[in-house]
Amino acid sequence: MQQVGIIVFKKVKKTFIQKVLILETDLSNNMPDKIEINFIVSGIMGLIMDFISHDLPITTEELYQNIYNLLLKF
């Protein structure tokens, strides 16, 4: 079952990164920006996975607000 979670995580992460790169077309050929986007998406996905598995004991609203606040820093 854990293997399925890893596969889903990777597919969602890849899709999310692709969507960000489409929205930010000027970043699509810039490797440092791709690395930064990958880092940010991995962090967000990690938070969501921890929230789903109850390793992050906060409300959905708190999760959203924390992610939003983190993204404002970029």
C-alpha positions in Angstrom: 0.0 0.0 0.0 2.9 2.4 0.8 4.2 1.8 -2.8 0.9 3.0 -4.2 1.2 6.2 -2.1 4.7 6.8 -3.4 3.5 6.4 -7.0 0.5 8.8 -6.5 2.8 11.3 -4.8 5.2 11.3 -7.7 2.5 11.7 -10.3 0.8 14.5 -8.5 4.1 16.2 -7.9 5.1 15.9 -11.6 1.7 17.2 -12.7 1.9 20.2 -10.3 5.4 21.1 -11.4 4.3 20.9 -15.1 1.4 23.2 -14.4 3.6 25.8 -12.6 6.1 25.7 -15.5 3.3 26.3 -18.0 2.0 29.2 -16.0 5.5 30.6 -15.6 6.7 30.2 -19.2 9.8 32.3 -18.7 11.0 29.8 -16.1 10.7 26.7 -18.3 14.3 26.7 -19.6 16.0 27.9 -16.4 17.3 25.0 -14.4 17.8 26.9 -11.1 14.1 28.0 -11.3 13.1 24.4 -12.0 15.0 23.2 -9.0 13.3 25.9 -6.8 9.9 24.9 -8.1 10.6 21.2 -7.4 11.8 22.1 -3.9 8.7 24.1 -3.1 6.3 21.5 -4.6 8.0 18.7 -2.7 7.6 20.7 0.5 4.0 21.4 -0.1 3.3 17.8 -1.0 5.2 16.6 2.1 3.0 18.8 4.3 -0.2 17.5 2.6 1.0 13.9 3.0 1.7 14.4 6.7 -1.7 16.1 7.1 -3.4 13.2 5.4 -1.6 10.6 7.5 -2.4 12.6 10.7 1.3 13.3 11.4 0.5 17.0 11.2 -2.3 17.6 13.8 -3.8 20.8 12.4 -7.1 21.8 10.7 -7.5 22.0 6.9 -7.7 25.8 7.3 -4.5 25.9 9.3 -2.8 23.8 6.6 -4.0 26.1 3.9 -3.0 29.2 5.7 0.5 27.9 6.5 1.1 26.9 2.9 -0.2 30.2 1.7 2.1 32.1 4.1 5.1 30.1 3.0 4.4 30.8 -0.7 4.2 34.5 0.0 7.8 34.4 1.0 8.7 33.5 -2.6 
